[in-house]
Amino acid sequence: MSTAVILLFLGMMGLAAFSFAPLGYFIYKFTQKDGKPFGDIEPHGDSPSFVNDMAEKAISFIKGLLGKK
């Protein structure tokens, strides 16, 4: 084997390791804390929010307008 083939092989292995490092990190974090890759986070929609309240009011208002037709 020539040295060019060996260098190409090592370069490709380095590129592959660099490319798949985020996937390996995610798998590591996912298996670390009982299947919660980002720790204890609050589920979406459970916290009170002014924007969520206004959106719910707007949706119910539009439903009311459409239901009256």
C-alpha positions as CSV (number, residue, x, y, z in Angstrom):
1,M,0.0,0.0,0.0
2,S,1.2,3.4,-0.7
3,T,1.3,6.1,1.9
4,A,-1.3,8.2,0.0
5,V,-3.9,5.4,0.5
6,I,-3.1,5.2,4.2
7,L,-3.4,9.0,4.6
8,L,-6.6,9.0,2.7
9,F,-8.0,6.2,4.9
10,L,-7.0,8.1,8.1
11,G,-8.4,11.3,6.8
12,M,-11.7,9.7,5.9
13,M,-11.9,8.1,9.4
14,G,-11.2,11.4,11.0
15,L,-13.9,13.1,8.9
16,A,-16.4,10.3,9.8
17,A,-15.6,10.7,13.5
18,F,-16.0,14.4,13.3
19,S,-19.3,14.1,11.4
20,F,-20.9,11.5,13.7
21,A,-19.8,13.1,17.0
22,P,-23.1,15.0,17.5
23,L,-25.1,11.8,17.0
24,G,-22.9,10.0,19.6
25,Y,-23.2,12.8,22.0
26,F,-27.0,12.8,21.7
27,I,-27.1,9.0,22.2
28,Y,-24.8,9.4,25.3
29,K,-27.1,12.1,26.8
30,F,-30.3,10.2,25.9
31,T,-29.1,7.1,27.8
32,Q,-27.7,9.1,30.7
33,K,-30.8,10.3,32.6
34,D,-33.6,7.8,32.2
35,G,-34.3,8.5,28.6
36,K,-34.4,12.3,29.0
37,P,-31.7,13.7,26.8
38,F,-32.1,17.3,28.0
39,G,-32.9,16.6,31.7
40,D,-36.1,17.6,33.3
41,I,-37.8,20.1,31.1
42,E,-41.3,21.4,31.4
43,P,-43.8,20.0,28.9
44,H,-45.0,22.4,26.3
45,G,-48.2,24.2,27.1
46,D,-48.2,23.7,30.9
47,S,-46.9,27.1,31.9
48,P,-49.3,30.0,31.8
49,S,-48.6,32.4,29.0
50,F,-50.2,35.7,27.8
51,V,-49.6,34.7,24.2
52,N,-51.2,31.2,24.7
53,D,-54.2,32.8,26.5
54,M,-54.7,35.3,23.7
55,A,-54.4,32.6,21.0
56,E,-57.0,30.5,22.8
57,K,-59.4,33.4,23.0
58,A,-58.9,34.2,19.3
59,I,-59.5,30.6,18.3
60,S,-62.7,30.4,20.5
61,F,-63.9,33.7,19.0
62,I,-63.4,32.5,15.4
63,K,-65.1,29.2,16.3
64,G,-68.0,31.2,17.7
65,L,-68.3,33.3,14.5
66,L,-68.1,30.2,12.3
67,G,-70.7,28.3,14.4
68,K,-73.3,31.1,14.2
69,K,-73.5,30.9,10.4
